[in-house]
Amino acid sequence: MAKKFGKFLAFTALTGAACAAVYYVLGNRKDDFYDDVDGGSSDFFEKKADREYVSLNTEEIKEKAGELKEKAEDTKEVIMNKLNEAAEELKEKAKEAAEGVGLVKDNDKETEDFEFEDFTTEEDGEDA
């Protein structure tokens, strides 16, 4: 009995889905296209008449483009200078590291032996 009831529920679910799909397709059809005899060409031009156009001022645009180009070139020069300075610093550091500048082994001075001082207090001296 449970098998038959399950099959019945599956059948009703599938039938309902199919009916909903048919309703959706038929309900959302656009019949407006077929109703116009002239294809809607008169409405097209009437709707587009309200459009506003933006005038292009080419001289102003060219002037701004020139200013931007000059700024870009200035920025490029600054960046290249900074990169060259950084490269020179890195070359100097690499050269110093290769030569061993600042290392103890290159120091020609002799170091003196450290002498320990006797820091005993009176209390320590009595205990010893």
Buried (B, 14 or more C-beta within 10 A) or exposed (E): EEEEEEEEEEEEEEEEEEEEEEEEEEEEEEEEEEEEEEEEEEEEEEEEEEEEEEEEEEEEEEEEEEEEEEEEEEEEEEEEEEEEEEEEEEEEEEEEEEEEEEEEEEEEEEEEEEEEEEEEEEEEEEEE
